[in-house]
Amino acid sequence: MRYSIFSLLSQTLRGHKGWTPAWRDPAPKPEYDVIIIGGGGHGLATAHYLASRHGITNVAVLEKGYLGSGNVGRNTTIIRSNYLLPGNTPFYELSMKLWEGLEQDLNYNAMVSQRGVLNLYHSDAQRDAFARRGNAMRLAGVDAELLGTEQVRAMLPYLDFDNARFPIQGGLLQRRGGSARHDAVAWGFARAADSRGVDMIQNCEVTGITMSGGRAIGVETSRGPIRAKKIAMAVAGNSSRVAAMAGMRLPIETHVLQAFVSEGLKPLIDCVVTYGAGHFYISQSDKGGLVFGGDIDGYNSYAQRGNLPVIEDVMESAMALWPGLGRVRMLRHWGGVMDMSMDGSPIIDTTPVDGLYLNAGWCYGGFKATPASGFCFAHLIATGQPHEVATAYRLDRFATGRVIDEKGAGAQPNLH
Ligand SMILES: Cc1cc2nc3c(=O)[nH]c(=O)nc-3n(C[C@H](O)[C@H](O)[C@H](O)COP(=O)(O)OP(=O)(O)OC[C@H]3O[C@@H](n4cnc5c(N)ncnc54)[C@H](O)[C@@H]3O)c2cc1C
């Protein structure tokens, strides 16, 4: 069923009784051309682009829970392409361009909102680093504007400019950045892939990878064995666990990232703001809740839940930047598990196991990458070659020293 003003009007006249489910609920077939492990944003986007761009439709997405139950439905929905390094800039800009046409491509309202992303700076050194990043972005054809204090004050007069411990000197603004409704992104990709014949298999946990002669030829699942010519991993925070089923040890650690939403408020903040002197970023959802988050937990964990020390840390930063937030009531708080790579950049590559492909290492920035990640992973699976904007995302770059370390933090995942 195609969604349009006409389908909406016709359903209105029929009392909205004729809507069909957004995707089917098929039983797994014994064999597929491609199995994608993980029904998060990246797995679903890969399925969509395999079907729509490469005509490969004998595909199953295997999800251990329900579609979108992982990080794609837990993030703070920020999308942007304000990267510094050549390995990252073209990839994230492709993603931004795909976001800009996504709703037409999927025939689904993902509520993509280019309301602007503003990174605040609080010192001369930070301003210089932001100026450098902005210049690198503009040289690569990405929009960037360096703002001074008064320009930021005009946009966000309620921030603490006059008594702050870390006075706001200005910000780097990407106007094309913004947000998208995270779970609608998962639903839109799932519906589009399903409409081309891809099977979405929910409540189907992959428990083993079947090997023959050094090649991956299928998976063991909680719904029985399934064979496949190609197997693609897109399981985010569970990447190390699933790769271990094929005998691989990845350069990835899993850490929890937490987020918060407040009670619904009238329109208050019309862009995304990140604090440059603490761990805090904030925007407002279309329902009115203030959506915000902070830094990852410093230790390894697979627990998808929050904890008190991070609440304190995030609220401290919130109050330091925007004292008025002290009057707002919090509604919910949650956590997701992040696949933190050793240089903070992702991996989209083949693996030493024939027939097994890897999409991982998204750290806490993989939501914005969802369209390009699926696009490039589908390209790799279909053609055997990396897409031209993802050639740097190799699994062996940690052995060869060709790391892509945006923060210059070294091989310490909790610092990226
Ligand atoms: C609190 C929070 C805030 C964030 N904020 C942002 C942000 O503002 N901007 C941004 O760009 N990024 C953000 N991120 C990061 C982003 O959400 C992730 O990098 C991205 O969603 C990861 O890709 P995914 O959507 O495919 O992951 P997921 O949605 O986690 O998908 C992986 C799927 O694999 C499934 N799976 C795992 N193991 C198995 C198995 N054995 N068998 C079958 N299925 C399995 C899981 O159930 C899961 O559904 C945030 C993350 C969190 C948690």
The ligand as a MOL file (V3000), in Angstrom:
LIG
                    3D

  0  0  0     0  0            999 V3000
M  V30 BEGIN CTAB
M  V30 COUNTS 53 58 0 0 0
M  V30 BEGIN ATOM
M  V30 1 C 21.2890 6.6780 24.2430 0
M  V30 2 C 21.8350 6.7060 22.8430 0
M  V30 3 C 21.9370 7.9110 22.1590 0
M  V30 4 C 22.4540 7.9480 20.8740 0
M  V30 5 N 22.4210 9.1210 20.1760 0
M  V30 6 C 22.8130 9.1610 18.8730 0
M  V30 7 C 22.6480 10.3500 18.1230 0
M  V30 8 O 22.0850 11.3410 18.6030 0
M  V30 9 N 23.0900 10.3610 16.8510 0
M  V30 10 C 23.6900 9.2830 16.2870 0
M  V30 11 O 24.1180 9.3630 15.1610 0
M  V30 12 N 23.8140 8.1020 16.9690 0
M  V30 13 C 23.3790 8.0270 18.2430 0
M  V30 14 N 23.4620 6.8410 18.9510 0
M  V30 15 C 24.1060 5.6820 18.3210 0
M  V30 16 C 23.2080 4.9210 17.3730 0
M  V30 17 O 21.9320 4.7340 17.9420 0
M  V30 18 C 23.8600 3.5690 17.0300 0
M  V30 19 O 25.2030 3.7560 16.6300 0
M  V30 20 C 23.1300 2.8600 15.8730 0
M  V30 21 O 21.7480 2.8410 16.1100 0
M  V30 22 C 23.6760 1.4330 15.7460 0
M  V30 23 O 23.2050 0.7750 14.6150 0
M  V30 24 P 21.8160 -0.0560 14.5490 0
M  V30 25 O 20.6930 0.9120 14.4400 0
M  V30 26 O 21.8860 -1.0230 13.4580 0
M  V30 27 O 21.8430 -0.7720 15.9660 0
M  V30 28 P 20.7040 -1.5620 16.7380 0
M  V30 29 O 19.3940 -0.8830 16.6210 0
M  V30 30 O 21.2240 -1.8260 18.1040 0
M  V30 31 O 20.6110 -2.9000 15.8920 0
M  V30 32 C 21.3080 -4.1090 16.1630 0
M  V30 33 C 20.2790 -5.2040 16.2760 0
M  V30 34 O 20.9160 -6.4600 16.3270 0
M  V30 35 C 20.1230 -7.3020 17.1280 0
M  V30 36 N 20.9290 -8.4560 17.5340 0
M  V30 37 C 21.9950 -8.4780 18.3650 0
M  V30 38 N 22.4680 -9.7240 18.5030 0
M  V30 39 C 21.6820 -10.5040 17.7320 0
M  V30 40 C 21.6570 -11.9120 17.4600 0
M  V30 41 N 22.5370 -12.7580 18.0230 0
M  V30 42 N 20.6990 -12.3910 16.6130 0
M  V30 43 C 19.7820 -11.5480 16.0360 0
M  V30 44 N 19.7640 -10.2310 16.2820 0
M  V30 45 C 20.6900 -9.7150 17.1030 0
M  V30 46 C 19.7230 -6.4020 18.2860 0
M  V30 47 O 18.5870 -6.9010 18.9790 0
M  V30 48 C 19.4550 -5.0830 17.5940 0
M  V30 49 O 18.0880 -4.9000 17.2710 0
M  V30 50 C 22.9320 6.7550 20.2510 0
M  V30 51 C 22.8130 5.5550 20.9290 0
M  V30 52 C 22.2500 5.5050 22.2200 0
M  V30 53 C 22.0890 4.1940 22.9140 0
M  V30 END ATOM
M  V30 BEGIN BOND
M  V30 1 1 1 2
M  V30 2 1 2 3
M  V30 3 2 2 52
M  V30 4 2 3 4
M  V30 5 1 4 5
M  V30 6 1 4 50
M  V30 7 2 5 6
M  V30 8 1 6 7
M  V30 9 1 6 13
M  V30 10 2 7 8
M  V30 11 1 7 9
M  V30 12 1 9 10
M  V30 13 2 10 11
M  V30 14 1 10 12
M  V30 15 2 12 13
M  V30 16 1 13 14
M  V30 17 1 14 15
M  V30 18 1 14 50
M  V30 19 1 15 16
M  V30 20 1 16 17
M  V30 21 1 16 18
M  V30 22 1 18 19
M  V30 23 1 18 20
M  V30 24 1 20 21
M  V30 25 1 20 22
M  V30 26 1 22 23
M  V30 27 1 23 24
M  V30 28 2 24 25
M  V30 29 1 24 26
M  V30 30 1 24 27
M  V30 31 1 27 28
M  V30 32 2 28 29
M  V30 33 1 28 30
M  V30 34 1 28 31
M  V30 35 1 31 32
M  V30 36 1 32 33
M  V30 37 1 33 34
M  V30 38 1 33 48
M  V30 39 1 34 35
M  V30 40 1 35 36
M  V30 41 1 35 46
M  V30 42 1 36 37
M  V30 43 1 36 45
M  V30 44 2 37 38
M  V30 45 1 38 39
M  V30 46 1 39 40
M  V30 47 2 39 45
M  V30 48 1 40 41
M  V30 49 2 40 42
M  V30 50 1 42 43
M  V30 51 2 43 44
M  V30 52 1 44 45
M  V30 53 1 46 47
M  V30 54 1 46 48
M  V30 55 1 48 49
M  V30 56 2 50 51
M  V30 57 1 51 52
M  V30 58 1 52 53
M  V30 END BOND
M  V30 END CTAB
M  END
